[in-house]
């Protein structure tokens, strides 16, 4: 009989265990109901319920997880500011002096405008050898031909601010600005290769090991990048940084999912992901305070060296330890959790957990890492999840990158669109259990797409309305992304959860490779980015209805259990075990 066929039998017990359905003692107790026909998972989830679904022990771990989550956000978006364009104009050699500012009277008739801004790379042709009026001491407007525009001679510019990015450090202007957009693409190519590699490390060597390794390598490479002597070296370290650190988000999320009881997963992981938004806001504020890209990188990456300590202080996921047969380590962590949460957990229950886990691993015909079987069994599920991930990443990062092009302070705009993510992280708490994973995901994606369409009709003159629609679009795609992470964590088995989630996330990097290029689309047609985001979100949102529903289901451990998600089973009467017996 396979594990999926256990419909009325209690989990196997050690020889010393009682055979009665319920054993009464004076200690606090909780019952395990075997209604899901899954000995190991039901027993483990029931232990978590008993010792505290989100007690002091879990809170301590979550505080530790929040740091790498915040650092990952900072690592991921620093390129928005380190490789950003700087506001500049042509140096009007016949008028400007070394003391000239960005805004001077002669710019009104010597430089064309784009909206409210001066053209960065062009000027009007000068009809005279010199436009300087020796008697009035001003430049003469009549000497400029507004019908003829020419490029800035010699790449000589006047800058509006003191901001220093790789643009003015390495001389990347005008026709070469594609090199700045390329940084974001290289960032995401690094994540494309790094996410599956990190997922493999997390599933083979442990969640905590993957977090510590990725965090410390990313920290070192980020600091080294701040000393880059050229654009090419900057790109090299941008790529390597993201290869090593890109797995932090998904691994932190998975360890959070696996750590707490079923009723606290959504809340707990919402709290974790809030720190991603905190990291984004921190980058914007650091960039505003320290407008030198080298200083920004050093301030951003140096604190993350603390992740070196995580090799020793961050406990491993109990669920992962059980899935790879490391039951003794799993028991030690459960003992520690019970002690910290001030609950008494009997050795007999831990023994039953081990025996049930061993039976499950023996009954399963899968290898410990059945990746080939997973792609065979779940090809359509993985394909749909991957497409959904591509769209989420495209819209999520695309909105963030394009908001800095709106009028107003770009640092504040970026901070606003990061802060609006915080309520987005908690929206799933209100809707996921009520409407289910599929309908929540579909509805949020459709709403985000409609907001993107709304920015087109708002027009460039209604800046406040446009910003509000940007923020609502970011709010809903953030909430949708949160639902997607839960969904992807629940439709794949434990021994492949991190790898398959990482694979889908890796495919999502195609979306984030495109996102940095969308501001370039706006140069040809202002509404092109919004149309792209809207069409992608609405199309993928409809496809999410083909996912199986996972609301209130136990996390699957094996491929067979994951394959059975969505298959209706007749519930059976369970038996009860006393956890403190």
N, C-alpha and C positions, 0 to 999 in steps of 0.2 A: 504494500500500500504506500503510495507517495504521500508527501506532506500535504498536498492540496486535497487529499482524500480524507484527512482527519476531520470528520464533521461532528463527532460526538465523543471522542476519546479525549481524556486529559493528557497533558504532557507526560512523557515517561518519567518515572520517579526513581531515585536511588533506592537501594535495598532497605535503608533505614527509614525511608519516608513512609508515612501512614497512607493507607489506601482510601481513607474516608474522603468524602467530597469536601467537607469543611472541618478544619481542626481549630477548636476554640482555645485561646490562651488569654492571659491577662494583658499582653502587649498589644499595642495598636495593630490593626490588621486591615487588609484590603483584599478584595476578591479578584481573581482572574477568571474571566468568562471566556471560554474557548469557542466563541461564536464565529470567529473568522477562520477557524481551521488552520491555525498557523502556530505551532507550539513555541518556537523560538521568539518570533516577533511579538506574539501576544504576551508571553512571559516577560520579555524585556520591557515592553511598553508598560506592563502592569507594575514592574519593579520601579520604573521611573515615576509612575503615578504615586506609588507608595512613598518613595524616599523624597519626593518633591519634584513635580514636573518642571518647576523653575525656582528651585530653592537657592540657598546660599552658595552651594557648590557650583551650580550652573551659572549663577550671577557672576561669580569670580571668573569663570572661564569666559563668559561673554564679555566682560570688561577687557580681558586679554585679547579677545578676537577683534574688538572694536578698533584697536590701534592699527593692526595691519590693514583693516578695511579702510581706515582713514588715510593711511599712507598710500595705499593703492590708488585711491582717488587722486591724490596729489601727484603721484607718478604719471597717471594716465592723461592728465589735462594740462600739465605745465607747458606743453608745446604751444598751447593757445597763446601764451604770453611770451615765451622764449623765442618763438618763431613768428610772432605777430608782425604785421606791417606797422610802420611808424608814420605818423602824419607829417607830411612834408610838402614842399612846393619847390618850383624852380628858383634858382638863384638868379634874379634879374641883374645881371652884372653891371648894366649901365645905371642902375638905381640903388641896388643893395650895397651895404657896407658890412664889415665884420660885426658891427653891433646891431644889424637889422633883425627884426623879429618876424615871426610867421605872418602876422597881420600888420601890414603897412598900407598907407593910402594908395600907393601905386599898384598894389595887387588887384585893385578893382578894375583896372583897364589893361593890365599887362598879362593877366593869367585868367583863363576861362574857369567857369565854375561848374560843378556837378551838384545840383541841389544847393545846399548851404556851404558846401566844402569847395575849397580851391582844388583845381586839377593837380594831381601829384606829379605828373610827368610831362606836361605840355605848357606852352606859353604862346602868347600872340606874337606874330612877327613884328620886328622893329623896322620901320621904314627909313629911319635916319641912322646915320653913323653913331650918333649919341643922342639920347633922349633927355639929357640933363640941361635944364634951363639955368644958365649961370646967374640970371638976374633974379628969378623967383625961388631958386634953390629947391625946386621940385621936379619930378618927372612929368613930362608933358603927355597927356592922354592922346592927343592928336597924332602923335608919332607912331601909334600902334595900329596895325591893321587887323581888325577882329574877324576878317574873312579868311585869314591865313593862320593856321596853327602849326607850330613846329615843336619838336622834342627839346627837352632841356639839354643844352650843350654841356658835354663833359661830365654828366652825372653830378652836377653841383647843385646841392639842395639847401634849403633853409628849413629847419625842423621846428615844429610847434612846441614840443615838450622835451624834457630831459631824458625821456625813455630810451633805453638802449637794448635792442634785441639783436639777434643774429643778422637782421636786415641791415642796420647801419654799422654793425661791427664787422661784417664780412662783405659789405657793399652789394647787397641784394636789393635792387630797386626795379620798378617799372616792368620792362620785358622779362626780367629774371624773377619776378615774384612767384612764378610757378614753383620755384625752389623752396619757398616758404610753405606752400601747400603740400609739397612733397614730404616735408617733415612729419605732418600728421599721418600721411599714408605709410611712411616708413615705421612710425610708431605702431600702427595697427598691423603691418606685416610682421613686426616682431611679436605682437600678441597672437597673430595667426599661427605662428610656429610654437610659441611659448605655452599657449593654453593647453593644447593636447599633451605636450610634454609634461607640463605641470600636473595635468589630470592623471597621466600614467604614473608619475612619481607618487601622487597622493593615494592612488589605489594599490600600488605595489609596496610602498614603504611607509605609508601613514599620512594622515591629514596634518598632524602637528609638525612632522618633519618637513613636509612640503611648504608649509607656511614659513617656517624658520629659514629654510634654505632660499626660497624665492625672495623673501624680504631682505635678507642680508646681502645677497648678490645684487639685487636691484639698488640697494642703498649705496654700495661701493661704486657701481657703474654710474649712478647718477652724479655722485660727487666727482668722479673722474671726468664726466662729460662737461662739468663746469669749467674745466681747464682746456677744453678743445681749442687747438690753435687754428683750425680751419673748418669750413663748412662740411667737408667730407668726413673729418674726424667726428664732428658733431653728429652726423647721420649714423656713423658706425656705432657710437655709444648709445644713441637713441634706440637703435634696433636691439642691441644686446641687453639694454636695461629692460625693455619690454618682453624680450624672450624669457628672462629670468623671473620677473615680478608679476607677469600677467595673470598667473593662476591664483593670486591672493584672494580676489573677490569670490570666485566660485568655491574655492576650498573653505574659506571662512563661512560661506553660506551653508555648505554641505555639513560642516562640523556642527554648525548651529542647529540644522534640521535634525541631525542624528543624536544630539545631546539631550534634548528636552522631551517631555512627554507630548503625546499627540495633540492635546488641547492647548498647548502653549507654543506650538511651532510657529504659527503665523505671527503672534505678538513678539516672540523672542527674535525672530529673524527680521522683523520690521525694525526693531530697535537696533540691530546690527547695521542694517543698511542705511539708517539715518546718518551714521558716521561717514558714509561715502559722501553724502551731501555736505557734511561738516568739512571734510577734506577739500572739496571743491571750493567752498566759501573761503577756507583758509588760504588756498592758492591765490584766489582773486585779491584778497586783502594783503597778502605778502607782496604780490606783484604791484599793487598800488603803492605800497610803502617803500618797496625796494625796486626801482625801475631799471635795474641792471640784470640781464638774464643770468649772468654768472653768479651774482649774489643770491638771486632767487633760487637757483638750483641748490646752492650750498645750504641755504636756510631750510629748504624743503626736504632734502635727503638726509642731512646729518642726524636729525632725531631718530630716524628709522634704523640706525645702527643698534638700537636697543633690542631689535628682534633677534639678535644673536642669542640672547638669553632664552628664547623660546624653545631651543633644542632641549632644554632641561625643565622649564617651568610649565609648559603647556601640555596638559594631559591628552592622551590619544582618544579618538572616538571609540567608545565601547562597541558600537555596532560594527565598525570596521574590524576591530580586533576579533570579534566573534566570526565575522565573515571569512577571515583568513586563518581561523583555528587557534588563535592566541588567547585561549580562555582564561589562563591564569592571570594575565595582565588585565583582562577585562574584569575579572572578579576583584582584583586589587583596587581598581578605580571605582567600582560600585561600592566596595567597602568604605573607601575614603569619602565618596559622595554621601553615603548614608550617615557617616560620622559627622561630617561638616553640616549636614542638614538636620542633625540631631534626631535621626531615626534609627531604630534597631532592625537590622537585616540579618536573618538567620543564614547559617552556612548551608542548611539543607535546601533552601530556595536557590542559592547560588549553584549548588550541585545539580539541581534539576535544570537550571538554565544551561549549564555546561552539557549535560547529557542530551537535552533536547536539541542543542546546537550541533552536537556531534552527529546525532541521528539525522538531522536535516542535511548536513554536509555529506554524510554517507549515502543518503537516499538520492541526493541530487546527482544526476549524471553529468553535471557541468564541471568544467575545470574551475580552478580558483579565479581565473581571468578569462572567461569565455567570450572574448570580444568578437570573434568571427561569427559565433552563433547569434550574438545580439544583432549584428548587422543583417543577418539573414532573416531573423524573426521579426525585427522591428524596422525594416527598411523604410516603410511609409511613415511610420511614427517619427523616425529620426529625420527623414527628409522634410516633413512638415514642421518639425521643431526647428530645424536648421533655417528654413526659409523665414519662419517667424522671428528667429533670432536676428537674422540679417536685417529685417525690416525694423525691428526695435532699435538696434544699434544705429542704423542709418538715421532714423527720426530723432532718437534720443541725442546723439552727438551732433546731428545736423542742426537742430534747433539751438543747441548751446553755441555752436560755432557761428551761426548766422546772427544771433542776438547781439554779438559784439559789434556788428555792422550797423545796428540801429542808432538813431540819434541818442545823445546822452553819454554819460560816463560809461565806458566799456567795462570797467572793473565792477561798477555797481550793477550794470545790466547782467553780467555773468553771475554775480553773487545772488541777484534776485532769482534768476532761473535755476540756480542751485538750491536756494532756500525753498523754492516752491516744490522741490522734490520731497521735502520732509513730510508734508501731509500726503503726498503721493505714496510714500512708503507705508502709511497707515491706512490708506483707503481699503486695501484688501481685507483688513480686519472687519470692515463693515459689510463687505459684499461677497467675499469668497464663499463663506459657508451658507449665506442666504441664497445666492443665485448660482452657486457652483463655479468650478474653475473655468469651464468652457465659456459660459455666457458672460462671466466677468471679463475674461480675456478679450472676447469678441467685442463687447460693448465699449470697453475702454479704448481699444484700437480704433473703432469707428469714430468715437468722439474726438480722439486726437487728430484723425484725418480731417474731420469737419472743421476743426479749429485752424488747421493749416490752410484749408480753402478760405476760411473767414479772413485770414490775413491778406489775401489777395483783394477781396472786396473792400477791406478797410482802407487800402491805398496808403501811399507814402505820406500823405498830409496828416493823417490821423495817427500820430505817433503813439499816443497813449493807448488807444484802442488796439493798435497793432501789437504793442508790448503785452497788453492783457491777454490777447489771443495766443501769443507766443507762450505766455506763462501757463495758460490753461492747457495748451497742447502739450507742454513739457510735463505738467502735473499728471495728465491722464496717461501719457506714454510711460512715465515713471511708475505709476500704479500698475499699468499693464505689464511692464517689465518685471515688477515684483511678483505678480501672479505667474508669469512665465517661469521664473526661477523656482517657485513652489511646484508648479506643474511638472517641469523637467526633473525635479528631484523626486517626484512621486510616481512617475511612470516608468522609471528605470530601476533595476535591482541594485542592492547594496554593493555587491562586489564589482559593479560597473558604473555606479551612480556618478562618481566624480569623472570618470573617463568619458561617458556618453554626454553628460552635461557639458564637459569641457569641449567635446567635439562640436556640439551645437554652438557653443560660445565661439569656438574657433571659426566656424562657418560664418558666424556673425561679424567676424572681422572684415569680410567683404563689404558689409555695410559701412563699417567705420573707415575702410579705405576710401570709399566713395565720399563719405561725409566731408572730409577736409577740402574736397574739390568743389563742393556745392557753392561756396562763395564766388568761385570763378564763373559758375554758370550765371550768377546774377549780373555779371558784367555784360552778358549778351542779352539776357531777358530777366528783368528784375523778379518776376514771379516764378521762374523756373524751379528754384529749390522747393518752394511751397507746393507746387503742383506734383513734383516728384515725391515728396513726403506724404501728401494726401493720398495719391493713387496707391502707393505701396502699402500704407497702413490699412486702407479700406479693403484691398484685395486679400492681404494676408489675414486680416481680421475675420473675413468670411470663412477662410480655410480652417481656422482654429476650431470650428464646430465639428470637425472630423476627429478631434482628439477623444479618447475615452475619458469619462468623468472619474475623478479620484477623490472627491470630497468625502471626508470621514473614513477613508480606507487606511489600513495599516500599511506602512512602507514595505514594499516587496523586497525579499532577500534574494530570491533566485529568479532565473529567467522564466521559469514556469509560472511563478506567482505574478511576475510583471505582465506576462502574456494573458493572464486570466483577468486583469483589470478590465472592468466594464462588463464582464460576463456575470449575469445574475445568478446567485446561488441561494438556495433555500436555507435560511438560518436554522441552526439546531441549538438545542439546550446545552449549555456549557456546564462545566464543573468548576468548583471553587477551590482555591488553595490559599492557605494562610501564609503571608510573607514573613511573619515574625515567628513562625512555629519553629 
